[in-house]
């Protein structure tokens, strides 16, 4: 396998999402306090300020680039640091497994052995 020394992989800049400003609608600002009986009263199910703060918090993402040993393909992943889950992967895991399976069949492996090899991808 020939590797071109002129090809480099550089990390991309992390861009934080812009915070959205929410303004109260005019009817809410001009609302009049009312007294309702307990069965008719309505209360918020969750603390909306806390919920909004959590949703506006930028996700901490990391990026990794590596070469898969089985398929010899360059794989790019974006990972959420908090949950350690893969947010995005290029190429997709299913595509990598399919390529590994087809390559094993082309190399003369039995379908059962090719499937075992494809299961090792990633």
Backbone torsions as a table, in degrees:
resi	resn	phi	psi	omega
1	UNK	NA	125.0	-178.9
2	UNK	-95.6	130.3	178.3
3	UNK	-111.4	125.4	179.3
4	UNK	-75.9	118.3	-178.3
5	UNK	-67.6	-13.3	-179.7
6	UNK	-82.1	-7.7	-178.0
7	UNK	-94.8	122.1	177.0
8	UNK	-126.6	151.9	177.6
9	UNK	-110.2	121.3	-177.7
10	UNK	-114.7	140.5	177.7
11	UNK	-68.5	149.5	177.7
12	UNK	-89.7	158.8	179.2
13	UNK	-72.4	145.7	177.4
14	UNK	-87.3	126.2	-179.8
15	UNK	-111.9	119.6	179.4
16	UNK	-80.0	140.5	179.0
17	UNK	-67.4	145.5	179.9
18	UNK	-73.3	139.7	177.7
19	UNK	-75.1	136.2	-179.7
20	UNK	-93.3	132.9	177.8
21	UNK	-91.7	133.8	180.0
22	UNK	-117.1	126.1	179.8
23	UNK	-108.0	139.7	177.9
24	UNK	-67.4	141.3	177.6
25	UNK	-71.6	155.7	-177.9
26	UNK	-56.9	-42.2	-180.0
27	UNK	-61.7	-31.1	-179.7
28	UNK	-70.6	-40.7	179.8
29	UNK	-66.1	-32.7	-176.9
30	UNK	-96.7	15.7	-177.3
31	UNK	-66.0	148.7	179.8
32	UNK	-107.7	134.4	179.9
33	UNK	-67.6	134.1	177.9
34	UNK	-126.4	159.9	177.6
35	UNK	-114.7	118.5	-179.3
36	UNK	-112.1	152.9	173.7
37	UNK	-66.6	153.2	-176.0
38	UNK	-52.5	-42.6	-179.4
39	UNK	-66.7	-21.2	-178.3
40	UNK	-100.3	-5.0	-178.4
41	UNK	-73.3	148.8	-179.8
42	UNK	-122.6	134.0	176.0
43	UNK	-127.7	155.3	179.3
44	UNK	-69.6	137.5	-179.2
45	UNK	-74.0	-33.5	179.5
46	UNK	-134.8	162.5	176.2
47	UNK	-75.3	105.1	-174.3
48	UNK	-65.2	-33.4	179.2
49	UNK	-64.5	-42.0	179.1
50	UNK	-67.2	-39.4	179.3
51	UNK	-64.7	-42.9	179.3
52	UNK	-65.6	-40.2	180.0
53	UNK	-63.1	-39.8	179.7
54	UNK	-68.0	-36.9	-177.7
55	UNK	-76.0	-23.9	179.5
56	UNK	-87.7	-10.4	179.8
57	UNK	-67.7	124.5	-177.9
58	UNK	-67.3	138.7	177.5
59	UNK	-71.2	141.8	177.4
60	UNK	-91.1	109.3	-176.4
61	UNK	-111.8	142.0	173.0
62	UNK	-120.8	157.1	-179.5
63	UNK	-122.5	142.2	175.7
64	UNK	-137.9	143.4	178.3
65	UNK	-128.0	128.2	179.1
66	UNK	-150.6	168.8	177.7
67	UNK	-107.1	123.8	179.5
68	UNK	-71.1	129.9	-176.3
69	UNK	-67.4	-35.3	-176.5
70	UNK	-74.1	-47.8	-175.3
71	UNK	-97.0	-12.8	-176.7
72	UNK	58.8	35.8	180.0
73	UNK	-108.5	147.7	174.3
74	UNK	-77.5	128.6	-178.3
75	UNK	-119.4	132.1	178.4
76	UNK	-113.7	126.8	179.7
77	UNK	-127.5	142.8	169.7
78	UNK	-111.7	125.4	-173.9
79	UNK	-122.3	134.0	174.3
80	UNK	-77.0	119.0	-176.0
81	UNK	-64.6	-35.2	-177.1
82	UNK	-68.8	-46.9	-176.2
83	UNK	-96.7	-11.4	-176.5
84	UNK	60.0	26.9	178.1
85	UNK	-96.5	147.6	176.6
86	UNK	-76.7	118.3	179.6
87	UNK	-82.3	-40.0	-179.1
88	UNK	-151.6	143.7	176.5
89	UNK	-139.9	136.1	177.0
90	UNK	-129.8	124.7	-7.9
91	UNK	-72.8	161.4	-177.7
92	UNK	-61.5	150.6	-178.4
93	UNK	-58.2	-41.1	-179.4
94	UNK	-63.5	-39.4	178.7
95	UNK	-65.6	-40.3	177.5
96	UNK	-62.7	-43.0	179.5
97	UNK	-64.7	-40.7	179.7
98	UNK	-63.9	-42.5	179.3
99	UNK	-64.4	-41.0	178.9
100	UNK	-64.8	-40.8	178.4
101	UNK	-62.8	-48.2	-179.7
102	UNK	-63.8	-38.5	179.1
103	UNK	-66.0	-40.9	178.7
104	UNK	-63.9	-40.1	176.8
105	UNK	-64.3	-41.3	179.2
106	UNK	-65.1	-28.8	178.6
107	UNK	-82.0	1.9	176.2
108	UNK	92.6	11.4	178.3
109	UNK	-74.2	154.6	173.9
110	UNK	-71.9	154.4	-179.9
111	UNK	-55.6	-37.8	-180.0
112	UNK	-66.8	-38.8	177.8
113	UNK	-70.6	-36.8	178.5
114	UNK	-64.1	-38.3	179.3
115	UNK	-66.8	-40.3	178.1
116	UNK	-62.7	-39.0	178.6
117	UNK	-66.8	-40.2	179.7
118	UNK	-65.6	-32.3	179.3
119	UNK	-68.5	-18.7	-179.6
120	UNK	-85.6	-6.8	-177.3
121	UNK	-68.6	140.1	174.3
122	UNK	93.5	NA	NA
